[in-house]
Amino acid sequence: MPAAKKTEANAVIMAKRQKSKRFATERLAAAAEKNAKAVDDAIDYLTELVVMQKYTANALKSIQKGLVTL
């Protein structure tokens, strides 16, 4: 294989590898964004659960106080 053709073939292979790496990087970035959104959503949901737990605990205390006075 002449040197020029070999160099050209190597350049094509390197370009394909770079393109593949670029696509992989883009997919990883998209996955990272999805994960970050999922974590944010989970934190919001857990925050709501904690608020409801506190509300429920306070309601239970009020009910217990009411039962004690009966």
Number of C-alpha atoms within 10 A of each C-alpha: 6 6 8 9 10 11 12 11 12 12 12 12 12 12 12 12 12 12 12 12 12 12 12 12 12 12 12 12 12 12 12 12 12 12 12 12 12 12 12 12 12 12 12 11 12 12 12 12 12 11 12 12 12 12 12 12 12 12 12 12 12 12 11 11 11 10 9 8 6 5
